[in-house]
Amino acid sequence: MQNQQQNFTDTTQLPPQQHYGGHDMFDAHEALSSLTGAIDQCVLHEQYIQDPELLSMSQKHRAFCSQLYNTIVDTFQSGQDPAVDTQSYKMDQNNNVTYGMQPPTQPSTPVQSVSEINDQKISGFMMSSLKSAASAFTMAALEMTNPVMRRVLADSVPNMIEMAYEVFLYQNKNQYYQVPQLQQQDMQAFQQSYAPTQGTMPH
């Protein structure tokens, strides 16, 4: 029994940079890889962007994500509070959404050459990479043993959401992302299919 207990170590017996389980290493690696991918895609695609608004957004995302990357790496390596705390991303878009569908002038197909890469495609790439990062950060934060790393990742999820939502609003404004609606009676049927619970919060 004594030999078995010697295989166990708790937080107080380890230096901060070792306050990680094996699972954390993999999840943190996944989160950092997805964030690196988002930054790399910005660098790769900015040369092809035509719309100054989309270019500005991409550059803003890249600068924010680069700082976030440094913050996460700092905590990942030290296990302690980073030199630069997580920031809050502020988007430039308003919250107006245009509802309705318009038939496409031609069906969408995969590109066959780089010359076909346009702002619609690039905004789609941006959305995909941000969704991937948001998922990776969330999954990592759910089971991270290091409390500082967990907080840095969890605090960063709203920023990934905000950047992705900004891309969505840009896409919607430019009719790249159309939003169909249900008929009013169908919408109301969904909305009225739930009722408040009678249970109360325990004291």
DOGU-7800 format. One record per residue: residue in one letter; x, y, z of N, C-alpha, C in turn. Coordinates in pm, whole numbers, plus 50000, padded with zeros to 5 digits. Layout:
   r     n.X     n.Y     n.Z    ca.X    ca.Y    ca.Z     c.X     c.Y     c.Z
   a       X       Y       Z       X       Y       Z       X       Y       Z
...
// end
This chain:
   r     n.X     n.Y     n.Z    ca.X    ca.Y    ca.Z     c.X     c.Y     c.Z
   m   50083   49880   50000   50000   50000   50000   50087   50125   50000
   q   50195   50123   50077   50283   50240   50085   50351   50267   49950
   n   50390   50160   49880   50454   50176   49748   50357   50239   49648
   q   50230   50199   49657   50131   50256   49566   50114   50405   49589
   q   50114   50449   49714   50095   50590   49745   50211   50676   49698
   q   50330   50617   49687   50446   50693   49642   50435   50734   49495
   n   50342   50672   49420   50321   50707   49279   50236   50833   49263
   f   50180   50883   49371   50091   50999   49363   50162   51125   49413
   t   50136   51235   49343   50194   51364   49378   50084   51468   49372
   d   50082   51563   49463   49983   51670   49450   50051   51803   49420
   t   49970   51903   49394   50017   52033   49347   50125   52092   49437
   t   50109   52075   49569   50202   52138   49662   50344   52082   49653
   q   50359   51965   49591   50491   51900   49583   50565   51930   49453
   l   50504   52009   49366   50564   52035   49234   50584   52185   49213
   p   50688   52223   49136   50702   52364   49098   50590   52401   49000
   p   50554   52531   48991   50438   52572   48909   50444   52524   48763
   q   50564   52523   48703   50571   52483   48562   50539   52335   48540
   q   50527   52258   48650   50492   52116   48639   50350   52088   48685
   h   50270   52192   48705   50130   52174   48748   50041   52139   48629
   y   50079   52037   48556   50004   51992   48438   49998   51840   48437
   g   49885   51788   48396   49875   51646   48368   49907   51621   48222
   g   49924   51496   48185   49952   51461   48046   49841   51508   47952
   h   49716   51493   47999   49601   51535   47919   49609   51685   47889
   d   49656   51762   47988   49668   51908   47970   49768   51943   47860
   m   49876   51866   47855   49978   51891   47752   49918   51880   47612
   f   49839   51775   47593   49778   51753   47462   49675   51862   47430
   d   49592   51896   47530   49487   51996   47507   49547   52135   47484
   a   49650   52169   47562   49715   52300   47544   49782   52306   47407
   h   49843   52195   47368   49905   52188   47234   49800   52209   47125
   e   49685   52146   47143   49575   52159   47046   49526   52304   47039
   a   49511   52368   47156   49465   52507   47161   49566   52600   47096
   l   49693   52582   47128   49797   52668   47069   49810   52644   46918
   s   49795   52520   46875   49803   52489   46731   49689   52554   46655
   s   49568   52550   46713   49454   52610   46644   49469   52762   46638
   l   49523   52822   46744   49544   52967   46743   49654   53004   46643
   t   49760   52925   46639   49867   52947   46541   49811   52938   46399
   g   49724   52840   46376   49662   52825   46244   49581   52947   46205
   a   49508   53005   46301   49429   53126   46272   49520   53243   46233
   i   49630   53258   46307   49725   53366   46276   49791   53343   46140
   d   49834   53221   46117   49900   53187   45990   49808   53213   45871
   q   49680   53179   45888   49585   53202   45778   49568   53350   45748
   c   49569   53433   45853   49561   53578   45831   49680   53624   45745
   v   49799   53579   45783   49920   53618   45710   49909   53572   45564
   l   49863   53449   45545   49856   53391   45411   49753   53462   45323
   h   49638   53498   45382   49526   53548   45301   49522   53699   45282
   e   49591   53773   45367   49579   53919   45359   49623   53974   45224
   q   49717   53909   45159   49763   53956   45028   49655   53945   44920
   y   49553   53863   44945   49447   53842   44846   49320   53921   44875
   i   49311   53984   44993   49188   54055   45031   49173   54183   44948
   q   49052   54205   44897   49022   54324   44816   48956   54435   44898
   d   48868   54396   44990   48791   54494   45067   48875   54549   45183
   p   48898   54681   45186   48977   54740   45296   48919   54709   45435
   e   48787   54698   45445   48723   54667   45574   48763   54527   45622
   l   48761   54430   45530   48798   54293   45566   48947   54285   45597
   l   49028   54359   45523   49172   54360   45549   49201   54416   45687
   s   49135   54525   45721   49152   54585   45853   49111   54488   45964
   m   49001   54417   45943   48953   54319   46040   49055   54207   46058
   s   49106   54156   45948   49205   54048   45953   49331   54093   46027
   q   49377   54213   45998   49497   54264   46065   49473   54283   46215
   k   49353   54330   46250   49318   54349   46391   49311   54213   46463
   h   49251   54114   46397   49244   53979   46454   49384   53922   46474
   r   49468   53942   46373   49604   53886   46379   49683   53947   46494
   a   49672   54080   46511   49744   54147   46620   49693   54099   46755
   f   49560   54087   46768   49502   54042   46895   49544   53898   46926
   c   49533   53811   46825   49566   53670   46845   49715   53649   46871
   s   49799   53733   46813   49943   53722   46837   49976   53754   46982
   q   49912   53857   47037   49933   53889   47178   49878   53777   47267
   l   49762   53726   47231   49703   53616   47307   49793   53493   47303
   y   49849   53465   47187   49942   53352   47172   50058   53367   47271
   n   50117   53485   47278   50228   53508   47371   50186   53491   47516
   t   50066   53537   47549   50013   53521   47685   49997   53373   47721
   i   49941   53295   47627   49920   53152   47653   50053   53079   47665
   v   50148   53107   47576   50279   53043   47581   50349   53075   47713
   d   50340   53200   47757   50400   53243   47884   50346   53157   47998
   t   50214   53144   48007   50152   53066   48114   50181   52917   48098
   f   50178   52867   47975   50203   52725   47949   50342   52685   47998
   q   50439   52772   47977   50576   52739   48015   50606   52764   48163
   s   50543   52867   48221   50572   52901   48360   50474   52839   48459
   g   50351   52811   48413   50247   52762   48502   50191   52869   48593
   q   50231   52994   48570   50191   53105   48658   50127   53217   48577
   d   50087   53323   48649   50025   53438   48581   50116   53490   48471
   p   50061   53518   48353   50143   53570   48243   50182   53716   48267
   a   50287   53760   48200   50331   53900   48210   50224   53994   48156
   v   50154   53951   48050   50045   54030   47991   49916   53950   48006
   d   49819   54005   48081   49692   53937   48102   49613   53925   47971
   t   49514   53838   47972   49424   53831   47857   49350   53963   47843
   q   49331   54006   47720   49262   54131   47689   49118   54101   47648
   s   49040   54205   47625   48903   54188   47574   48896   54243   47433
   y   48854   54158   47338   48843   54202   47199   48715   54283   47181
   k   48728   54398   47116   48613   54483   47086   48593   54487   46935
   m   48479   54438   46889   48455   54434   46745   48409   54569   46693
   d   48430   54590   46562   48393   54715   46497   48253   54710   46434
   q   48199   54590   46411   48069   54577   46346   47956   54613   46444
   n   47843   54659   46388   47723   54672   46472   47650   54537   46472
   n   47541   54528   46545   47472   54400   46560   47356   54381   46463
   n   47350   54462   46358   47241   54449   46262   47258   54323   46177
   v   47151   54245   46167   47151   54125   46084   47043   54140   45979
   t   47074   54106   45855   46976   54106   45747   46922   53966   45731
   y   46788   53951   45741   46723   53821   45728   46671   53804   45586
   g   46664   53680   45544   46608   53651   45412   46709   53582   45322
   m   46657   53517   45220   46740   53443   45126   46721   53497   44985
   q   46832   53502   44915   46829   53541   44773   46899   53429   44697
   p   46839   53380   44589   46904   53271   44515   47043   53314   44465
   p   47142   53225   44474   47276   53261   44426   47277   53278   44274
   t   47363   53368   44225   47376   53386   44080   47434   53261   44016
   q   47521   53192   44091   47571   53062   44047   47606   52978   44170
   p   47592   52846   44162   47621   52761   44278   47767   52772   44321
   s   47791   52751   44447   47927   52755   44500   47999   52624   44471
   t   48124   52632   44434   48206   52514   44410   48346   52538   44467
   p   48421   52431   44497   48559   52450   44541   48641   52521   44433
   v   48736   52603   44474   48819   52675   44377   48914   52578   44308
   q   48952   52614   44187   49047   52533   44110   49183   52600   44097
   s   49188   52731   44132   49316   52802   44126   49314   52917   44227
   v   49432   52966   44261   49446   53074   44358   49373   53199   44311
   s   49363   53218   44181   49298   53338   44128   49150   53345   44165
   e   49092   53233   44205   48951   53230   44243   48929   53264   44390
   i   49036   53280   44466   49024   53316   44607   48975   53461   44616
   n   48860   53480   44681   48804   53615   44692   48767   53644   44838
   d   48711   53761   44862   48679   53803   44999   48576   53711   45065
   q   48483   53659   44986   48384   53567   45042   48453   53441   45094
   k   48543   53385   45013   48616   53265   45055   48703   53295   45177
   i   48773   53408   45174   48865   53441   45283   48789   53463   45414
   s   48675   53531   45409   48597   53549   45532   48550   53414   45584
   g   48523   53320   45495   48487   53184   45536   48603   53112   45604
   f   48724   53131   45550   48843   53072   45613   48862   53131   45754
   m   48844   53262   45765   48858   53328   45895   48758   53271   45995
   m   48634   53255   45953   48530   53201   46041   48566   53059   46086
   s   48610   52976   45993   48644   52837   46026   48756   52828   46128
   s   48861   52909   46109   48975   52902   46200   48939   52954   46339
   l   48853   53056   46347   48811   53107   46477   48719   53010   46550
   k   48631   52942   46475   48545   52841   46536   48629   52725   46589
   s   48731   52687   46514   48820   52580   46557   48893   52619   46686
   a   48942   52741   46692   49013   52788   46811   48918   52796   46931
   a   48797   52847   46910   48699   52856   47019   48669   52718   47076
   s   48653   52619   46989   48626   52482   47034   48745   52425   47111
   a   48866   52444   47057   48985   52390   47122   49007   52453   47259
   f   48988   52584   47269   49004   52654   47397   48902   52603   47499
   t   48778   52588   47455   48672   52542   47544   48701   52401   47595
   m   48734   52311   47504   48762   52172   47543   48880   52165   47639
   a   48983   52245   47614   49101   52243   47701   49068   52298   47840
   a   48989   52405   47846   48958   52469   47975   48871   52382   48064
   l   48796   52291   48007   48703   52209   48086   48774   52114   48181
   e   48896   52072   48147   48965   51970   48227   49110   52004   48257
   m   49146   52131   48249   49284   52174   48271   49317   52171   48420
   t   49423   52101   48459   49459   52093   48601   49524   52221   48651
   n   49598   52291   48565   49663   52416   48607   49559   52528   48610
   p   49531   52586   48727   49422   52684   48736   49449   52813   48659
   v   49575   52853   48645   49605   52977   48572   49585   52954   48423
   m   49636   52842   48372   49619   52809   48230   49470   52792   48198
   r   49397   52730   48289   49253   52712   48268   49184   52847   48256
   r   49220   52940   48344   49157   53072   48341   49193   53148   48214
   v   49320   53141   48173   49363   53211   48050   49285   53158   47930
   l   49271   53026   47920   49197   52967   47807   49049   53001   47815
   a   48991   52987   47936   48847   53015   47952   48817   53162   47924
   d   48903   53251   47971   48883   53395   47947   48897   53431   47800
   s   48965   53347   47724   48989   53376   47583   48875   53329   47492
   v   48792   53238   47543   48681   53187   47461   48588   53301   47417
   p   48546   53393   47508   48461   53503   47462   48525   53589   47353
   n   48657   53600   47353   48726   53677   47249   48719   53605   47114
   m   48733   53473   47115   48719   53395   46991   48577   53410   46937
   i   48480   53405   47031   48339   53420   46992   48316   53559   46930
   e   48371   53661   46993   48350   53798   46946   48410   53818   46807
   m   48529   53765   46784   48592   53778   46653   48514   53701   46546
   a   48471   53579   46581   48393   53500   46485   48260   53568   46455
   y   48197   53625   46557   48069   53693   46536   48088   53818   46448
   e   48200   53885   46465   48231   54000   46381   48244   53957   46234
   v   48307   53842   46212   48319   53790   46075   48180   53754   46022
   f   48098   53690   46105   47961   53657   46064   47884   53781   46021
   l   47891   53886   46102   47818   54009   46068   47868   54070   45938
   y   48000   54066   45917   48057   54115   45792   48006   54031   45674
   q   48006   53899   45692   47959   53810   45584   47811   53835   45554
   n   47732   53852   45660   47589   53875   45642   47563   54007   45570
   k   47637   54110   45610   47621   54243   45548   47651   54238   45398
   n   47744   54150   45360   47784   54139   45219   47714   54024   45145
   q   47612   53968   45209   47532   53858   45152   47614   53733   45124
   y   47726   53717   45196   47802   53592   45188   47738   53487   45279
   y   47670   53533   45384   47610   53445   45485   47466   53491   45500
   q   47375   53421   45432   47234   53459   45436   47164   53387   45551
   v   47065   53454   45609   46996   53402   45727   46848   53383   45697
   p   46807   53260   45667   46664   53237   45645   46588   53240   45776
   q   46459   53271   45770   46375   53268   45889   46259   53170   45867
   l   46211   53113   45976   46090   53033   45969   45970   53125   45954
   q   45859   53070   45907   45736   53148   45908   45701   53183   46052
   q   45631   53295   46070   45607   53347   46204   45537   53246   46294
   q   45438   53172   46240   45367   53077   46325   45457   52961   46366
   d   45550   52922   46279   45644   52815   46313   45743   52864   46419
   m   45790   52987   46403   45882   53045   46501   45815   53051   46639
   q   45690   53097   46641   45617   53107   46768   45592   52970   46829
   a   45570   52870   46744   45548   52734   46795   45672   52685   46869
   f   45790   52714   46817   45913   52678   46887   45927   52757   47017
   q   45903   52888   47007   45921   52974   47125   45828   52937   47239
   q   45706   52893   47204   45606   52860   47306   45613   52714   47351
   s   45709   52639   47302   45717   52496   47337   45790   52472   47468
   y   45831   52580   47536   45897   52570   47666   45824   52660   47766
   a   45826   52619   47892   45768   52699   47999   45864   52701   48116
   p   45859   52805   48197   45949   52811   48314   45924   52694   48408
   t   46031   52648   48474   46018   52542   48574   45968   52600   48706
   q   45904   52518   48785   45851   52562   48914   45953   52546   49027
   g   46061   52476   48998   46163   52453   49100   46232   52581   49141
   t   46283   52586   49263   46356   52703   49311   46499   52664   49339
   m   46585   52763   49342   46726   52740   49372   46742   52698   49517
   p   46828   52598   49546   46851   52562   49686   46921   52675   49761
   h   46891   52688   49888   46952   52795   49970   47080   52745   50034
// end
